[in-house]
Amino acid sequence: MERRDDKKTEITEVTIFGREYPLHSDESDDYTRNVAQFVDKRMYEIASEQNLADPTRIAILAAMDIADRLLKKRNARAVGEDRTSQAINRLANVMEKDTDSGNAETQNK
């Protein structure tokens, strides 16, 4: 969560994996609750899938899974942005060649 000086810090009570936490955030209560619900849901999924009971281990696995998903999305976006940039450069080169050949034809007349 990005800190913004123009917003005041909110304290939102959330429940994650059966425990209550007061979270300080610059985001709205709704946003903070949505983030907490996302983490809570993933922790319960991991606990069920892996048949685990240790909350610390479950939290670490959930954090690793969420970070993995985030990094994969960032990398995919970066690849997409790179491909877009390359396509724009190719189009610019084609347009430049067309413009140059158009100028040459005009000068030859």
Secondary structure, 3 states (H helix, E strand, C coil): CCCCCCCCCEEEEEEECCEEEEEEECCCHHHHHHHHHHHHHHHHHHHHHHCCCCHHHHHHHHHHHHHHHHHHHHHHHHHHHHHHHHHHHHHHHHHHHHHHHHHHHHHHC
